[in-house]
Amino acid sequence: MTTVNTYITFDGNCEEAFTFYKSVFGGEFPYIGRFKDMPPQEGTPPMTAEEGEKIMHVSLPVSKETMLAGSDTFGEWRAQLVKGNNFSVSIGTESREEADRLFNRLSVDGKVTMPMNQTFWGSYFGMFTDKFGINWMVSFENQQ
């Protein structure tokens, strides 16, 4: 089943916000990743220790079918953050083929910010802004 969830980007207070959301919705975080956990990226300037502690990804199941997810932003991406538009529609698919199909069709005439690719965290994942200015994330979690 394809799922659609909300992904929120924060300006450094993602952990605080998700701790609050957890107090409201209950449950546990299945994953919390920090930027310091990422492998080094060629051509990317080194991050400060403070930036390394920021949240790269966190998720909180809200129901059996839905999840709230988020991350912090910093560096060159911080200037692009606009509170009130700091979210993406996140689509989880059942196959790589379905991920590619949705990504390719929804991103027509939009701006691809991360092409579909296998990631270090195990997802087949991509991001784009569609021609209407809506941010999207598409992923397939290979569970084999």
N, C-alpha and C positions, 0 to 999 in steps of 0.2 A: 504494500500500500504506500503510495506517495503521501508524504506528510508536509505540511506547511507550518512553520513556526516563526517567531519573532526573534531577531538577533539585535541586541542593543550595544552601541559603542559609547564608552564613557571617557571622560577627560581625567582619568587617574583615580576615580572613586568606584570602580567596578566591584571590588571586593566588598566595600561597605554597602553598596546597593544590593548585591546578591545575598549578603548576610541578612539584610532587611527583608528581601523577598522570601528567603528561606523561613524567616520568622512568621511570615504571613501565610505562605502556602504549605509549609512543612516539607518533609522529605530530606534527601541528602544530595550532595553534589556528586554525580558519578565521575566527574573529572574536573580538576582545576589545574591549568597549566600556566606557568609564568614565562615571560619573555626570556628569562635567563635559561630556560629549558630548551630553547630552540637551538638547533645546530647553527654554527656561524654561516652567514650568507655572504658570498663573495661580492665585493663592491658596496657593502652596507657598512656605514660607519659604526664603530663600537658603541654600545649603549652604556650608560652610567649604571652604577649599582642600584640606584633608585628606580631607573627604568626597568632593569632586570627583574625587580620584584613585582612589577605591574602584571595584571592578568592578561595573558595571551588568549585564553579561552576558559569559560566556565559554563556549565549547563545545570539546569534545575528542572527536573520533571515536574509538571504541574498536574498532569493527568496521565492516563495510560497512553494517550495519543499525542499529547502536546508537551512542549518543552520551551522554557525561556532560556536563552543563551546570551552571552555577552563577552566583551573584552574591553581593555583600555586602549587608548591611542597615545602616541607621543611622537616626538621628532617632527619630521616634515609633514606627517599626516595630521598632526594636531590642528594646524591652521585650517584644515578642511572640515573639521567637526563643527556642526551647527546643532546646538541643543534644540530638540524638537523634530529634527530630521535625522537623528543619529541612530537609525535602525535600518535593518535589511529584512527582506522576506527571505527566509531560509527554506529551501526545498530539499527534502531527503527522498531519494529514489530507491527502487528495488533492484536496479541494474545500472551498469556503466552506460549501456546503450540508451536507457531512458534519461540518465543524467545528461548525456551528450545531446539528445534530441531536444530536451527542454532548454538547455543552455543555448544551443545554436539558434533555436527559434525565438526565444525571448530576448536575446541580445542583438537581434537584427537592428541595424541603425543606432545601436547604443554604443557604450564605451566599455570594452573588456578591460578589467583591472587585474585579473588573474585568470589566465586560460585554464581550462580543465586539465588537471594533472594529478598524478599520485603524490600525496604529501608525506612528510616525515612522520605525521601523527597517524597515518594509516588510511586516511580517506582519499577517495578520488573526488577532487574539489575544484571549484572555480567561482569567480565573482565578476559581476559587471553591473553597470548602471544602464537601465533600458532607455529607449528613446523618449520616455516620459519623465525621466529623472528619478525613477524608483531603483533603489539598490537591491540586488539579488545575490544570493549565495546558493549554489547547487552542489549537492554531495551525494555520493554513494558510499556507504559503509560496508566494505567487503567483510562479512562476518565468518568467512570460512577459515 
